[in-house]
Amino acid sequence: MNTGTTTAHPLEQRTAVMSGATRGVGRDVALALAEAGMNICLLTHNPVDAALTVKLIEIAGGNVVALPCMVDDDAALTDAMSQACVMFDTGVDLMFINMGLMPDAYDYPQAPVGHITGDQWSDYMESSSRGAFVSTARAARYMQNQPQGGVIINTAFHGGTARPGLALYAASRAALRAVCDTVNLESAAEGLPVRAHMLASGDTERDRDAIVDTVLKLAYAVGRDQAPTIIDLRRPRQEAVAAPSWMTILTTARWIRWPSQNRT
């Protein structure tokens, strides 16, 4: 862990706990947050990719630690967040969850609903959604005693609407959206500065810049954002790198009023 102190960075003294961030777009997000001054705690079961990501962040002057952790384990995740807080002497300001298990995976049962078994339903929902749910739930609980906190789930969201053969995929994404919506409703009712969001990206490679930019903007606004639960980044190729227009004011405004209505 690089314990050197950076200066003139807008996200100093804030910490992001991240899963699925040791390669691909997750690694890009981790590097961008670190370059903005945020402490990075990588939760991983892939030590090789984690070591490379740690090295890249340290070369960029960032503060980073990688902890072995299965994010579908409530106790292990809570312990990892506590370790990160002790190491960086901060709270957990951001939980970033980069989801995988796309329907083109070799073991995804692309079949009509009538051909899907109860065991296939249970297995897929467990493998695709449990880690994201546990991460969201434990982070929301942990952040209740902090001045601020946010949860971001990055997911390809073409399963957000029903399509033939994608019942399990669509159901898993809909379930997580309901969890995020509920976190936001509960936080609003109790006056807690905790927000949960899902980034809807149609193609990770095409939307890579928009994903990184959106996470950065939400990180700047942790504790005071009113962005919709679903932030739709699905754009034509020529618009993929542009952030949604309602986010551009973040670079200059100290207090932002976000659209109050979630997209449906």
Helices and strands as residue ranges (DSSP letters): E 15-19, H 24-35, E 39-44, H 47-59, E 64-68, H 74-88, E 94-98, G 113-115, H 118-143, E 149-156, H 167-190, E 194-201, H 208-220, E 230-232, G 237-239, G 245-251
